[in-house]
Amino acid sequence: MLDVQHLLNWSYLRRTVDGWLPTKTYALNLDRQSQFKKVNGISFNINTGKIKFLLQVAQSKEHGLFDANDVQEVLTKGITNSLFTLDQPAVEFPSHPFQEMRYGPSSLSKTNFLSTLLHADYLLKMISTGVEVCSGPPFQIRDASDGFMKRLPEWLQEELKPIDERNDCAIMNSVHRFWIEAGEIAYQHQFDENNNIITYYLDDVPMHVKKQLMQYDEQGNLIDDVSELDDDHSPEGEFTQAFTRYYDQIGSYFPELLRLKELLKLGVLLLFIRSTFENIQKYINNINIEFHSINDYLQRIRNQITYPCETDSEINRIFNSCLSDQNISYSQVPYEQINELKTKIRSQLIEADKSNLKKVTEDICEACHCAHQTATIKTLVLNWLLYNQKVELISFIVHSLETYKREQYSSLGDNCLYGSPS
């Protein structure tokens, strides 16, 4: 009995001092520092490894449906789906006053997610019967219309009137079970190529109230009666259709219903995280920088520069060009001036070679994400430019790029594995 009392007195829902649901709507009792209204989606930054949960902050506590604790609960418990039902006691306990709570997965145990499932389902059952059960022993009952149903406008109360108050209602030999079922959650996928960010946006969760006719088997257990066709025009059918049609409006008065939708969406985000992690692992295991693409990259650089500039032929070419520009013949220049001018030209070409070597080295380091190994790259680049020895340079670049990509994606993979939002 204490267990039942504990389950009914969920801290997120306000009750009167004597254990009844209040006749007006109150905000959920969430963490005041991190209240959210809606789950919009999730993004993965490949460059930084950060995961960002796209959650709409509640502007006031009246609009809060979940908090950071709920996000953490879904991630740590691994809740991606849920199943909940309140079943009749076994046939050997015909006078048992309580129903049996069944749920899955087992990680839901002792979570606020499970409490949400319970109270959403229990609310549905109380509305369908028109009976409210007090949360404290001896668990008295009263007409729901005298209690929590007063929250609703009259027209919505009429739409949700109990089964036995509807026309053509046949209570005898007509046992039904009712449950809330989420439809498929649609989403959109975007990839920002400039910033290397993958984003998923979630649509709203379509919620449906379902019914199923029941019958007793030979042992006296209640089981689904699959022999009867579903009658949408029955009192039960009209009730489930009305609850489905006005689910969000009802949720505005009973926020546990809207909260359930957002918790289900958090589970979808976890599926995205797991899927992204699996794809990252596959990508990391298959990283392969092609040798020929690096060779082509180096060839494009080589075509744009002259190295070395400081050669005897280049010095003589520049020297003769200077004489020609001044209309001076070689024989007219004193030997000392020839040496002086050629020495000056050589110095300028040496500086040009240093500048080109430095520039090429820096460009390769930046492109290959290996700035911490500038000295090594500089030596390899020099050997390539002077002696066309590029195999070792290409191998080094390939290794650097593969290492960078593994580290880059591993950072995001670790965040996916441990569910670390930014």
Helices and strands as residue ranges (DSSP letters): H 2-8, E 35-45, E 51-57, G 61-63, E 66-67, H 68-77, E 83-87, E 100-104, G 106-108, H 112-129, E 131-133, E 141-143, G 144-146, G 148-151, H 154-159, G 163-165, E 175-182, E 187-192, E 197-202, E 207-216, E 222-224, H 235-245, H 247-251, H 255-285, H 291-304, H 312-325, G 330-332, H 335-368, G 371-373, H 374-387, H 391-418
